[in-house]
Amino acid sequence: MLSRDKSLVAAARFLCGPPVSEDDLQTLIDDRLSGWPIERAVASRLVRVLRASWDPRRFPWLAVAREPKDAEREAAVLWTAGLWAAERARTGRRTKRSKLQERHVAQALTGAQYRVQPRASRPSEIRVLDDLERGRFTAETRLAGAKCDMPVRLKDGRLLAIECKVSNSSVNSVKRLVRETGGKASKWRQEFGAQVVPAAVLTGVFNQVNLMDAQNGHDVTLFWEHDLLPLQKFVRGASGE
């Protein structure tokens, strides 16, 4: 049953002590949890990992193979539900904040006389630059195999690949900026060369070292959500004239 219901896998991650993220779980089982139902071999590894990670303080009856007492069961249910609810609330806030950031970026581009690509002609993936019209931008689209939050076809023909990143701690900025954005930037440059301009619009807390690494090590152009005038100036200046 676990291999056929994605929501059960999500819930099972919070039976562990401490809870295991989806990324860490995929690392531990050495496979991706993308296809449903999960293959039998992957499901077996998944069950082994989850059983080995169950929280012994929440589930003391498991180690001695007995039935839980009513009070133990109720405490475990409330404890687990609380952990899961807190994480879902945090995820919801991050998602809401990310959507707001993307809306602000779109408004800045529109203010610079760029137009959103109509849904009917929106590319599912940008494989060549002409898949997106000049002077247009679009919502999240795959770019050379990796998702780009907001590709913008500059009027001079280049492609501005914008990643929208929200970070609530300097530690988290390593993942958001260096690993995710920097890794994609390298991939996009290998595919498109100097015709792609990797960029990131940032809000929140970022470590200065990570900012310097993104700029100097990965050649990512950085903008801040609270001041998008430099972004507008940049896209206006890329007129091709």
C-alpha positions in Angstrom: 0.0 0.0 0.0 2.8 2.4 0.9 4.3 2.1 -2.6 1.0 3.1 -4.2 0.0 6.2 -2.1 2.4 9.2 -2.2 0.6 10.8 0.8 1.4 7.8 2.9 5.1 8.1 2.1 4.9 11.8 3.1 3.3 10.9 6.4 5.7 8.1 7.0 8.7 10.5 6.8 7.3 12.1 10.0 7.4 8.8 11.9 11.1 9.0 11.9 13.2 10.7 14.7 14.0 13.2 13.6 11.7 13.5 10.5 13.4 12.8 7.2 13.1 15.2 4.3 12.1 13.9 0.9 15.5 14.7 -0.5 17.3 12.9 2.3 14.9 9.9 1.9 15.8 9.7 -1.8 19.5 9.7 -0.9 19.0 7.0 1.6 17.1 4.7 -0.8 19.4 5.6 -3.7 16.5 6.3 -6.0 14.0 9.0 -6.8 10.4 9.0 -5.5 9.0 10.4 -8.8 7.1 7.5 -10.4 3.9 6.0 -8.8 3.4 3.3 -8.0 7.0 2.7 -6.8 8.9 -0.2 -8.2 8.9 -3.2 -5.8 12.7 -3.1 -5.2 12.6 0.6 -4.4 9.6 0.1 -2.1 11.5 -2.6 -0.2 14.4 -0.2 0.4 12.0 2.5 1.4 10.3 0.3 4.0 13.7 -0.8 5.4 14.9 2.8 5.8 11.7 4.0 7.4 11.6 1.1 9.8 15.2 1.7 10.8 14.4 5.4 11.5 11.2 5.2 13.5 11.4 7.3 16.6 11.9 4.9 19.6 10.6 7.5 22.1 7.3 8.0 20.3 6.9 4.3 19.5 8.4 2.4 22.5 6.3 -0.7 21.8 7.9 -1.4 18.4 11.3 -2.4 20.0 9.6 -5.1 22.1 7.0 -6.2 19.5 4.0 -5.5 21.6 0.7 -3.6 21.1 0.7 0.0 22.2 -1.3 1.2 25.2 -4.1 3.5 24.4 -2.3 6.5 26.0 0.9 5.6 24.0 -1.0 5.5 20.7 -2.8 8.8 21.4 0.5 10.5 22.3 2.2 9.2 19.2 -0.6 10.3 16.9 -0.7 13.8 18.4 3.1 14.1 18.4 3.4 13.0 14.8 0.5 15.1 13.6 2.0 18.2 15.3 5.4 17.6 13.5 3.7 17.2 10.2 1.4 20.1 10.6 4.3 22.4 11.5 6.3 21.4 8.5 3.3 21.8 6.1 2.7 25.3 7.6 6.4 26.3 7.0 6.2 24.8 3.4 3.0 26.7 2.8 4.5 30.0 3.9 7.6 29.5 1.7 5.4 28.6 -1.3 3.2 31.6 -0.8 6.2 33.9 -0.4 7.8 32.4 -3.6 4.7 33.0 -5.6 4.6 36.6 -4.4 8.2 37.1 -5.4 7.5 35.7 -8.9 4.6 38.1 -9.2 6.8 41.1 -8.3 9.4 40.0 -10.9 6.7 39.7 -13.6 5.3 43.1 -12.7 8.9 44.6 -13.1 9.3 43.0 -16.5 5.9 44.2 -17.7 6.9 47.7 -16.5 10.0 47.4 -18.7 7.8 46.8 -21.7 8.2 43.0 -21.8 5.1 40.9 -22.3 4.2 37.5 -20.9 4.1 34.7 -23.5 0.5 33.7 -24.2 -0.5 30.4 -22.6 -1.5 28.9 -26.0 2.0 29.4 -27.4 4.0 28.9 -24.2 6.8 26.3 -24.7 6.9 23.3 -22.5 10.6 23.3 -22.8 13.1 25.8 -24.2 15.6 23.8 -26.3 16.6 26.6 -28.7 16.4 30.3 -27.9 13.8 31.0 -30.6 11.3 28.8 -28.6 10.6 32.0 -26.8 9.9 35.2 -28.7 12.0 38.3 -28.2 10.6 40.7 -25.7 8.6 37.9 -24.0 8.9 36.1 -20.7 7.1 33.1 -19.3 6.4 31.3 -16.0 8.4 28.2 -14.9 9.7 26.3 -17.9 12.3 23.6 -18.5 15.5 25.1 -19.9 18.0 22.6 -21.3 16.5 19.9 -19.0 16.4 22.0 -15.8 13.5 24.1 -14.5 13.9 27.8 -14.8 11.5 30.0 -12.7 11.2 32.7 -15.2 12.9 32.7 -18.7 13.1 36.1 -20.4 14.0 36.5 -24.0 15.8 39.7 -24.2 15.3 42.0 -27.2 18.9 41.6 -28.2 18.3 37.8 -28.6 19.9 36.5 -25.4 18.0 34.6 -22.8 17.8 35.9 -19.2 17.3 32.8 -17.0 15.8 34.1 -13.7 15.7 32.0 -10.6 13.5 33.3 -7.8 15.0 32.5 -4.4 13.7 33.0 -0.8 16.0 32.1 2.1 15.3 32.4 5.8 18.8 31.8 7.0 22.4 32.2 5.9 22.8 28.4 6.0 19.9 27.8 3.8 21.4 30.2 1.2 24.0 27.6 0.3 21.3 25.3 -1.0 19.1 28.0 -2.6 21.8 30.0 -4.3 25.0 28.1 -4.7 23.8 24.5 -5.3 20.5 25.1 -7.0 21.1 28.3 -9.0 24.8 27.9 -9.5 24.4 24.3 -10.6 21.7 25.3 -13.2 23.8 28.2 -14.4 26.7 25.9 -15.3 24.4 23.5 -17.1 22.7 26.4 -19.1 26.0 27.9 -20.1 27.2 24.5 -21.3 24.1 24.3 -23.5 23.8 27.9 -24.7 27.2 29.5 -24.1 27.2 33.3 -23.8 23.7 33.6 -25.2 22.2 32.7 -21.7 22.5 35.1 -18.8 21.8 33.2 -15.5 20.3 35.5 -12.8 18.6 35.3 -9.4 16.1 37.5 -7.7 16.7 37.2 -4.0 14.8 38.0 -0.8 15.5 37.1 2.8 18.8 36.2 4.4 21.8 35.2 2.4 25.4 34.7 3.4 27.8 37.2 1.8 30.2 34.4 1.0 27.5 32.6 -0.9 26.6 35.8 -2.8 30.2 36.3 -3.9 30.4 32.6 -4.9 27.3 32.8 -7.0 28.6 36.0 -8.7 32.2 35.1 -9.2 32.2 31.3 -9.2 29.1 30.7 -11.2 28.7 34.0 -13.0 25.1 34.6 -11.8 23.7 38.1 -11.9 22.0 39.0 -8.7 19.0 41.3 -8.1 17.0 42.0 -4.9 13.3 41.8 -4.8 13.0 45.0 -2.7 14.7 47.0 -5.5 13.9 45.7 -9.0 14.9 48.9 -10.8 18.3 47.4 -11.7 16.5 44.5 -13.3 14.3 46.8 -15.3 17.3 48.9 -16.3 19.1 45.7 -17.5 16.3 44.4 -19.6 15.6 47.8 -21.1 19.3 48.1 -22.0 19.3 44.8 -23.8 17.5 46.2 -26.8 19.7 45.0 -29.5 19.9 48.5 -31.0 
